[in-house]
Amino acid sequence: MEKKFELTEKYVVNEFGTKLYQIKCTKTFEYAKEGELGGYIEKEENLSQEGNAWVSDTARVSDDARVYGNAQVFGDANVSGNARVFGTAWVYGDAWVFGNAWVYDNARVSDTARVSDDARVSGDAWVSGNARVSDDAQVFGNAQVFDTARVFGNANVSGTARVSDTARVSDDAWVFGTARVLGNAWVSDDAQVFGYANVSGNARVSDTARVSDDARVYGNARVSDDARVFGTAQVYGYAQVSDTARVSDDAQVFGTARVFDNARVLGTARVFGNAWVSDNAWVSDNAQVSDDARVSGTARVFDTARVFGNARVSGNAWVCK
């Protein structure tokens, strides 16, 4: 096999004291012309002599890392450890890929982003800005992780999902579909955010909770345990939805309100102030529960009913217009 590059005598020394030698193209191929100088590698094994893979500019590849297929590493990018960059992937800017991380297919890692440990970035995914993808996390499909967002643990971000700002996705959480996690939001444990859902601000979605469809969770809201927020529902302020509670349709829960146990808030209902809806109670239609009111048991509040102040609705009671 005719080699496509050779190591020159020119070298740089990296921060670990390792010499990396500039490469020179020895036969013209897609990304380089014969005689053209490339980036820096520690040894020939770092860059495949087959395919169109190339390291250019001041980019560096060292240790047991490998670049192959039709991948490109350029700019001031760094690939090290036992990392792999292959397929038609690009690593560029000041990006680093290290540890046992893989970047492949048509994925992009750019700017000052870092992909490390056993993380995988694949498909048409893009990790940019100062984002971090680490541990066993995966970013794939057309997903994007950018700004100073973090994806770690065994988390997955896929579809056309976006994780941005200082948001976190961790543990075994999944963000997929066209969902958005932004601001300082955190999706953790086995939680899932999907569909067109949006989690932002300082909101937290944890445990096995699900936020889906066009639902929004923002402010300092918390959705936890096995709770579900879906439809076009909104949970915000300092509100909490927990246990196996459901907030759906166009309902809103806000203020410091709580919906927990197996309670349901649906329709265009509103639960706000410091109100609680618990047990197997339902608040539906255009009803409102506010202030320090409590709805519990198997009670139903519906139509355009209003429960407020320190009112208590419990047992099998029904309150309607």
N, C-alpha and C positions, 0 to 999 in steps of 0.2 A: 504494500500500500504506500502510495506517495504521500509524504507528510505535507500538511498544509501550513505548518508553522514550525519555528525553531526558537530555542531560547538564545537570547543574545548575552553578551557579557555585562550589559548595563543592568544594575540592580538597585533596589531600594531595601531598606531594612524596616520591618514593621515594628509595632510597639512591643512585640515579644522577642525581638532580636533575631527574627528569621529573615533570611535574604529571599527576596522575590525578584525574579528576572523578567525583564521586558521581553515580550515575544515579537517575532517578525514573521509576517506572512511569506510563505515560500511558493504558494501557487494561488492564483486568483480564484475566488469563490464568491458567494453572494454578498458577504459582509466585509470583505477585504480584498485588496489587490496585492499581487506579488510585490514584495519589497516594503509594504506598508508596516509600520510599527504598531503594535497593539499595547494592551495593558500589561500587568505584571502577575506572574504566577510563580509558585514555589518550585514546581516540578512539572514535567510533561504530563503526568497523570491527571493534573488538575483540569486540563482542557482536552476534549476529545479531538483526535486527528481526523475523525470522520464527521460527516454532516457539515452544517454551516455554523455551528456554535463558535462564538468569538468573544474575546475579552478585549476591550478597547479603552481609549483615553487613559485615565490614571487608575482605573478599576483594578482590584486585587483579588486573587483567588489563592488560598493557601491551605495548609494542613492536608486533610484527606478529602477536602471538598472537590466536587466534580461539576463541570459545566459541559453539557453534551446535547445532542440532537440539533436543533436550530436555535437554541437559546442564546441570549446576549446579556453580557454584563458590561456596563459602561458607565461613563461619568466618573465619579469617585466612589463607586459602590465597592462593597467588600463581601466576599463569600468565603467562609472559613469553617473550621471544625470538620464535621462529616456531612455538611450540607450538600444538597443536590439542586441544580437548576437545569431544567431540561424541557423538552417539547419546544414550543416557540415562546417561552417565558422571557421576560425582561426584568433585570434588576439594575436599577440605575439611580442617578442622583447621588446622595450620600447614604443610600440604603445599605443595611447589613442583613445578611442571611447567614445564620451560624447554628451551632449545635448539630442536631440531626434533622433540621428543617428541610422541607422540600418545597420548591416553587416550580410549578410545571404547567403543562397545557399552554394556554395563552395568557396566563396570569401576569400581573405587573406588581412590582414592589419598587417604590420610588421615594424621592425626597429623603427624609431622615428616618423613615420607617424601619422597624426591626422585626424580623421573623426568626424565631429561635426555638430551642429545645426540639420537640418532636412535632412541631406545628406543620400544617400543610396549607398551601395557598394554591388553588388550581382553577380550572375552567377559565373563565374570563374575569376572574376576581381581581380586585385592585386594592392594595394596601399602600397608603400614601401619607403625606404629612409627617407627623411624629408618632404615628400609630404603632402599637405593639401587638403582635400575635405570638403567643408563646404556649408553653406546656404541650398539651396534645390537641390544641384547638385547631379547627379547620375553617377556612374561608373559601367558598367555592361558588360555582354558578357565575352570576354577574354581580355578586355582592361587592360592596365597598366598605372599607374600614379606613377612616381618615381623621385628620386633626390629631388630637392626642388620645384617641379612643384606645381601649384595651380589650382584647379578646383572649381569654386564657382558660386554664383548666381543660376540660373536655368539651368546651363550648363549640357550637357550630353556627356560622352565619352563612346563609345561602340565598338562592333565588336572586332577586334584585334588591335585597335588604341593604340598608345603610346604617352604619354605626359611626357616630361622629362626635365632635366636641370632646368632652372628657368622659363620655359614657363608658360603661363596663358591661361586658357579657362574660360570665364565668361559670365555673363548675360544669354541669351537664346541660346548661341552658341552650335553647335554640332560638334563633331569630331568622325568619325566612319569609317567603312571599315578597311583598314590597314593603314590609314593615320598616319603621324607623325608630332607632334608639339614639337619643341625642341629649344635649345638655349634660347634666351630671347624673343621668339616670343609670340604674344598675339592674340588670336582669341576671338572676343567679339561680343556683341549685338546679332543679329540673324544670324550671319555668320555660314557657314558650310564648313568644310574641310573633304573630304572623298575620297574613292577610294584608290589609292596609293600615294596620294598627300603628299607633304612635305613642311612645313612652318617652317623656322628656322631663326637663326641670331636675328636681332631686328625687323623682319618683323611684320606687323600688318594686320590682316584681320578683317574687321568690317562691321557694318550695316547688309545688307542682302547679302553680297558678297558670292561667292562660289568658292572654289578652289578644283578641282577634278581630276580624272583620275591619270596620272603620273606627273601632274604639280608641279612646285617648285616655291615658293616665299621665298626669303631670302635676306640677307643683311639688308638694312633699307627700303625695299620696302613697299608700301602701296597698298592694294586692298580694296576698300570701295564702299559704296552705293550699287547698285545692279549689280556690275561688276562680270564677270566670267573669270576665268583662268582655262583652261582645256587642254586635250590632253597631250602632253609632253612639253607644253609651260613653259617658265621661265620668272619670273619678279624679278629683283634684283637690287643691287646698291641702289639708292635713287628714283627709278622709282615709278610712281603712275598710277594705273588703277582705274578709278572711273566711276560714273554715271551708264549707262547701257552698257559700253564698254565690248568687248570680245577680249581675247587673247587666241589663240587656236593652235592646231596642234603642230608644232615644233618651233613656233615663240618665239622671245625673245624681251623683253623690259627692258632696263637697263640704267645705268648712272643716269641722272636726268630727263629722258624722261617722258612724260605724254601721256596717252591714255584715252580720256574721251568722254563725251556725248555718242553717239551711235556708236562710231568708232569701226573698226574691224582690228585686226592684226592677220594674219593667214599664213598658209603654213610654209616656213622657213624664213619668213621675220624678219628683225631686225629694231627696233626703238631704238635709243640710243643718247648719247650726251644730249643736252637740247631740243631735238626735241619734237614736239607736233603733235598728230593725234587726230582730234576732229570732231564734228558734225556727219555726216553719212559716213565719209571717210573710205576707205579700203586700207590697205597695205598688199599685198599678194605675193604668190610665193616666189622668192628669192630676193625680193626688199629690199632696205635699205633706211631709213630716219634718218639723223644724224645731228650733229652740232645744229644750231638754226633753222633748217627748220621747216615749218609748212605745214601740209596737212589737209584741212578742206572741208566743204561743202559736196558734194557727189563725191569728187575726188577719182580716183583710181590710185594707184601706184603698178605696178605688173611686172611680168617677172623678169629680173635682173636689173631693173631700180634703179638708185641712185639719191636721193634728199638730198642735203647737203648745207653747208654754211648757208646763210640767205634766201634760196629759199622759195618761197610760191607757193603751188599748191592748188587751190580752185575752187569753183563752180563745174562744171561738167567735169573738166579737167581729162584726162587720161595721165599717164606717164608710158611708157613701155620701153623695151630694145632698 
